[in-house]
Amino acid sequence: MIKIWVIRYYARYKFYYDVTAFIIANGTMAVWLFYGYDMFYSEKNNCDNFDSTAFLNSLMFVILFIGYFLCFVYLMILFTLPCLYMAIRDQAETNRINAGGVVQAQVPMILSSLSRT
């Protein structure tokens, strides 16, 4: 609901809203993962021993697993994006040169051959 309001009345701040919402949502997830990990794997956790809390113990494990999976996805994106960027940039450079563009090393030579008028 807030995003609709931001887009409707403050469209130029949409990027800042998205970044802020991303940081808050994922920061909350990270804090919950640390806290949940500490709670779930502590020696005081005996939820699995009682029938009334066994379901909540399993639910907590699933939530932690999903959180770990999201962290894995974010790490893969973090480590893959620079490689992908370099590959796309190199491909664009190769396409530009193959299309008749000037290689960067030739630019100083061409500039030095021009006469000053």
C-alpha positions in Angstrom: 0.0 0.0 0.0 2.8 2.4 0.8 4.5 1.6 -2.5 1.3 2.6 -4.4 1.3 5.9 -2.5 5.0 6.5 -3.3 4.5 5.7 -7.0 1.5 7.9 -7.3 2.7 11.0 -5.4 6.5 10.7 -5.2 7.5 8.8 -8.3 11.0 10.2 -8.3 11.7 8.5 -4.9 10.6 5.1 -6.0 14.2 3.8 -6.2 15.0 5.0 -2.7 11.8 3.4 -1.4 12.7 0.1 -3.1 16.2 0.1 -1.7 15.0 1.0 1.8 12.3 -1.7 1.7 14.8 -4.2 0.5 17.3 -3.3 3.3 14.6 -3.4 6.0 13.1 -6.7 4.8 16.4 -8.5 4.3 17.9 -7.0 7.5 14.9 -8.3 9.4 15.4 -11.7 7.8 19.1 -11.7 8.7 18.4 -10.8 12.3 15.8 -13.4 12.6 18.2 -16.0 11.1 20.8 -15.2 13.7 18.3 -15.2 16.6 16.4 -18.2 15.3 19.7 -20.2 14.8 20.7 -19.4 18.4 17.3 -20.3 19.7 16.7 -23.5 17.6 20.1 -25.1 18.1 20.6 -24.2 21.8 20.7 -26.8 24.5 17.7 -25.3 26.1 15.5 -26.1 23.1 13.3 -29.1 24.1 10.4 -28.3 21.8 10.8 -31.6 19.9 10.2 -33.6 23.1 6.6 -32.3 23.6 3.7 -33.1 21.3 2.2 -29.7 21.6 5.3 -27.9 20.4 6.8 -30.5 17.9 4.9 -28.8 15.0 6.4 -25.4 15.9 9.8 -26.9 16.1 9.4 -28.3 12.6 8.0 -25.0 11.3 11.0 -23.2 12.8 13.4 -25.6 11.0 11.6 -24.9 7.7 11.7 -21.1 8.2 15.5 -21.4 9.0 16.0 -23.6 5.9 14.2 -21.0 3.6 16.3 -18.3 5.2 19.5 -20.2 4.6 18.5 -20.8 1.0 17.8 -17.1 0.5 21.2 -16.3 1.9 22.8 -18.8 -0.5 20.9 -17.2 -3.4 22.1 -13.7 -2.4 25.7 -14.9 -2.1 25.5 -16.5 -5.6 24.1 -13.3 -7.0 26.8 -11.3 -5.3 29.6 -13.5 -6.7 28.1 -14.1 -10.1 27.1 -10.5 -11.1 30.7 -9.2 -11.4 31.6 -12.1 -13.7 28.5 -11.6 -15.8 29.1 -7.9 -16.1 32.7 -8.5 -17.3 31.5 -11.1 -19.8 28.8 -8.8 -21.2 31.3 -5.9 -21.4 33.9 -8.0 -23.2 31.3 -9.3 -25.6 30.1 -5.8 -26.4 33.7 -4.7 -26.9 34.2 -7.6 -29.3 31.0 -6.8 -31.2 32.0 -3.1 -31.5 35.5 -4.0 -32.9 34.0 -6.6 -35.3 31.5 -4.0 -36.6 34.4 -1.7 -37.6 34.9 0.2 -34.4 38.3 1.5 -33.4 40.4 -0.5 -31.0 41.2 1.6 -27.9 45.0 1.3 -28.4 44.7 3.0 -31.8 43.0 6.1 -30.4 46.2 7.9 -29.2 48.0 7.1 -32.5 45.1 8.5 -34.5 44.9 11.6 -32.3 48.7 12.2 -32.7 48.4 12.0 -36.4 45.9 14.8 -36.7 47.2 18.2 -37.6 46.5 21.1 -35.3 44.9 24.0 -37.1 
